[in-house]
Amino acid sequence: MHLKRFPIYVFCLLFLSCSNSSEDIPHKGTIDLEACLVQIDTMMVSLEDASGMGNFYMRDSVITFVDAVTSVFYDIDLNGNITSSYFRKGNGKNEIPSLLYAYPIGNDPYDRAVILDNSNGVTIFEIESKNIVSRGIADFGWDQHHIKSYRLPELYNFSFFTDFGVSFYLDPDSKLLFQANIVNRNTTMPNEVEKRRYIDGAVLGRLNMETNEVEDVFGYFPDIYESTPMPHLEFFQYVIQGDKLYMNHTVDSLIYVYQYPDTPLYTFGYECRDIDRSYTVTKKIDNSTYFKKDLEHVGFNTGLQFIPELNVFCRTYIKSAATGETGMQIYKDYDLIADIDVPVFFKLLGYCDGCFYGSSFVPIETTNKTSIIIYRLKITSLSINN
């Protein structure tokens, strides 16, 4: 492990724009930016025989990297040291044949995590014991012949766009909540956005982990999609805190707050600094072409986390995919109190003992080894630290 340390003095800049506000629900919060002192430690973690392709998550003081190619999980401490590795590709009792991603269940009293593969295989394991406790195939009802409705599960699948992270939670009935994605070939107009897509379209699903049946879908797209359709940019992040659901759609300056499951309450949030939102607006469904085109220059909201120790929401964003320049907004009591520069392609993982931790979306690969980057940020300001 190599450690670099350098201070960055960041003075947050004021901006006032806020786009696509709903007229039907109130907007909370103001802009009250403060000067921030940011110190960044950069840790290079070398992984033997790893692909560098996969995802990260953080639980307490442990950061986990999930290798999507080898199916190996690496636990890393907050100083960048690998403390254990487990699972591997295979068909044995505690092996994983394939995976797309793995993430913990955010509010699970049994501290379990979910592994998904590209065949809708759902594997549940205990984080502490590292034992796989169940395997199954999620049933969305694709063989049903109902009237094609955007409020029925058979038009959906798990979200497979995982670059900006995935979240799982349990609902009050212990059903697994997940980000849902419209399967275009299952709709009545697979090549074009139809009128009801952004009026009735759902964004979340509920999986019964005992039967592996997707019981229903819920939630709604914000108004911005109906007025400016972008079928190639429908991904989002969400947080459940108590009885409230917080939605951060990648193209929108607003964060939407619902009484769970999907009763609108209010919005908060202000436009991200210097972000390029000149997205391609189209009703044609050709996601790979339009996403590749936009990837040449646009920016995205990339993450949303609630930090209970500080009572703040953190939203990360990439200003432009061409440069990877990244920022992080911090909201306290719905007020925007900071908007700081963070390392390029930064993904926030969590907070522990006074520091924020994150990773890079992009690994460092050489002929002989793969290295992943872990960041530790110490952010000092009056409101954040009090």
N, C-alpha and C positions, 0 to 999 in steps of 0.2 A: 504494500500500500504506500502510495506517495501522498503527502499532505501539503497543500498549498494554502497559505493564509494571506488575505489581503483585505483592508478595510475599504468600504465604499460609502461615501457620504452622499446621501440622496436627499434632495429637497423636493418634496412632492409639489407638483404643479396643479394649478386650479383649472378645471374645465367645467363647462356648464351643460353640455348637450345630453339629452336623454331621448332615445328614439322609441317610436312605436308604443307609446303609453296607451293602455286601454282606457277608454272613457267610462267604462262601467265599474271599475274598482279604483279605490284611492291609491295614491303613491305615498309611501312613507320615507322619511329620512331627508337629510340635507347634506350638503358638502361642507365638511369642516376639516380640511387637510392640515396636517402638521408636518414639520420637518422631521425626518427620520434618519437615524444612524444605523447603517446596515453593515455587519461584518459577516464575511462569507468564508467558510472553510470548504475546500474542495478535496474529496477523497477518491482516489482511483483504486478500484477493487478489481484485482485480476481473478478471472475464473478459468480454471483449467477445463478443457474439453467442453466449453459452453458455446452456444451459438450467438448469444447477445440479443436474440429475438425473444420477446416475452413481455411480462408485465411485473410491476412492483406493487407491493402494499406494505403498510406499516401497522403493527399492533403493539401498543405500549412502547417498549424500548427496542423492539426488533423490527428490522426492515427485511422483507422477503423478496427475492427475485425469483420469478417462475420462468424457467426456460421452456418456451413453447415447442422447441424442436426435440430436445432430449428428455423432456418431462421431469427434469431434476429441479427441486426447490432448494434455494440457498438462503439460509438465515444469516443476517449480517448485523453486528452490533453497531452502536451509534458512533464508534470510532473507525468504522470501515473494515472490521475484521470478520471473516466468515466463521461462524460458530458451529454450524452444522449444515449438512446437505442430506436430502432424503427424497424418496420416490425415484423412479426411473421408468424409462419406456419399457413396456412389456405387458403381458397378460396374466401375471401372477397375482397373488392375493393382495399385495400392497404395491402393485405396479399400475402404471397408467398407459394404456395403448396409444392415446393421442390426446392433445388438448389444444384449445384456442386460448383460454385464459383461466385464471383462478383468482378469486377474491373472497375475503371473509364476509360473513353475514354481519352487518353492522351492529345489530341490536340483539344478537343471539345469546341467551343466557348460558347455552352449552358451548359457546366459543367454537363454532364450526365454520368451515369455508366451503365454497362451491367451485368445482372444476367443470367447465363446459368443453365439449369437443364439437367438431363441425358436422356431426351427425345428430345433434341435439342430445347427446349423452350427458347426463347430469350425475356427477360424482360428489358425494358429501364426505368430508373428512374432519376429524377433530384436530384443531390446531395444536393443542398441548401434547396429546399422545401421538399425533401424526398417524393415526389409524383411519383407514377408509371404513366408513360405517354404512354406506349405501351406494348403489349404482342403479341407474335406470335411464330410460329414453323418454324425454318429454313428449307428451301427446297434445298437439295443438288442434286436433280434430280436422286435419287436412282432408281426410276421407269422407267428411260429412258433406251433405248436399243441401245446406241451408241457402236461403237467399243471401247473397253476398253483402254482408253488412260490416261496416267498420267498427261495430261494437261487439263483434264475435271473434273468438281467438283464431279461427281458421284462416284469417287474412294476415296472420302475424308469425313472427319467429323471434328468437333471441336476437338482440343487437349484436352484429358481428363487427361493427366498427369499434375497436377497443383501444385505439391509440391514446385517447384521452381518459381512459379509465371506465370502469364499470362498478356499479354498486348493487349490493343485495341487502334486503332487510326482511324481517318477519312482520306480517301484519298482526292485528290483535288475535286472529284465529290461527296463528303460527303457519300461515301460508307464505311461501317465498315470493317476494316482490322482485321484479326484474325489469330492465329496460327492454321494451318491445320494438320491433322493427316491422314495417309493412312489407309483406312479400308481394311485389308488384305483379308477378304472374298469377297470383290468386285473386286479383281484383277484376272488375268488369272491363277496365281499360288499362291493360298492363304496360302500354307504351306512352301513356299521357296522364297527366294529373286531372282527375275528374273532380267535379264540383264538391262532392261530399268529403273528399280526402282530408281537407284541413278544417272542416266543420265537425265531422263525426269521428275523425281519426283518433285512435288511442295511442298512448305512449308508454304505458306500463302494463305489466301482466302479473297474474297471481298463479303460482304453481303449487298444487297439493303435493308435498314431498312424500306422502305415503302412497298415493296412486300414480304419481307423475303426470297427472292431468292438469293442463292449463285451464283453470276454471273460468276465468274471465279476463278482460282487458279494460283499462280505464284511463282517465286523464285525457288532456286535450292539448293540441298545438296552440301556441299563441297567435294572435291576430296577424302578426307579420307574415306568416306563411300563406294565409289566404290572400293578402294583398300583393305579396311578392313571392310566388311559389318557387321553392328551391328544393326539389325532391332529393338532390344529391347531398344536402346539408341538413338532414333531419335529426342529427345526433344531439345529445344533451347530457348533462349531469344532474343528479338530484340528491337531496339530503332529507332524511326524516328526523325531526327533532320533536319529541313529544307527540302531540296530535296534529302537527303541521308538516306539510310537504313543501319543500323548496325546490324550484325548477330553474335551471340555468341552461337555456338553449344556446347553441354555439354561435348563432347569428344575431342575437338580440342583446341590447344593452340592459334590459330589465331582468330582474330575478323575480319569479312569480311565486306567491305564497298561497297555499290552499289549506283549507281545513280538510284533513284526510277523510275520504280519498281524493276528491277533486272539486270541492266547492271553493270558488275563487274568494280570497279575502282581500289581498292588496299586493302591490308590487313594491320593490325597492331597487336601488342600483342606478348608477350613472355610467355614461359611456367610458369605455376603456381608452386610456391615453394613447394617441397616435395609431390606433388600430385601423387597418384598411378593411372596410366592409363593402367594397364594390363587388359583391357576389354576382354570379350569373343568375338572372331570373328567367325561368323557363318552365313551361308546362310539359315539355318532352322529358321522358324518363330514359336517360342514358347516363347513369350515375358515374360510371368510370370516366367518360369523356369530359363531363362538366366538372367533376371533382379535380381531375388532373389539370384542367384549364385554370380553375381558381387557385389551385395549389401553387401556381407560379407567382402569386402576389398577395392574396388576401390573408387576413388574420382570423382567428377563431377564439371564442371563449373555450378554455381547455379544462377547467376544473372548478369545483365548488366544495368547500369543506367548512364545517362548523368546528371551532376550537373551544370546547367547554371551559377549559382552564382560564381562557381570556374573555369568554363570552363574545367572540367575534366570528364573523363569516369571512373566509378568504376566497377570492375568485382570481384564478390565474387566466392569462390570455397570451396568445402569440400575436404580436402586432402585424407581422408579415411572415408567411411561410417561406418566402424567398430568403430572408435573413435569419429567421429564428429568434429575433429579438422578442423578449418575453417580459411581461409585467405582472404584478400581483396587487390587487385591490384588497383593502381590509375595511370591513364594515362593523361598526359597533352601535348597537341599538338602532340599526338601519341607516346610520350616518356613515358616509364615506370619510374615513379618517386618514387613509394612506393609499397612495398609488405609486409603487416603487418599481424600479428596474431590478430584475433578478437574472440569473444566468440564462443564456440562450437555450431554448427548448427545455425549459425547467418544468418539472411536474412536482407539485406539492404532494408530499406523502403524509405528513402529520406534524405533531408538536410534542415535545417532551423536555422537561426540566429547563424551560426558558428559551428553547431554541426550536426553530422550524426546520424540518428535514424534507429534502426532495431529491429527485433523481433527474437524469437527462433522458429525453426521449431517444437520443441517439447514442449507441455504444461506440467504443473505440476498438477497432479490430485491426490486428496485424496478422502476419503469416502464422505466427506461433501461438498467439493468445488473444483472448477477448477481455476487455476491461469495461466495467460499468462505472458510472460517475455518481457519487453520492454527495449532496451538498448539505451543509449545516449553516443556517442563517440565524444570526442574533440581531433582532430588530429592536431598536430602542426609540421610544417616543412616549410622551406623557400619557396619552390615552391608552396605548397598547399595553403599557406596563402597569396601569392602575385600574 
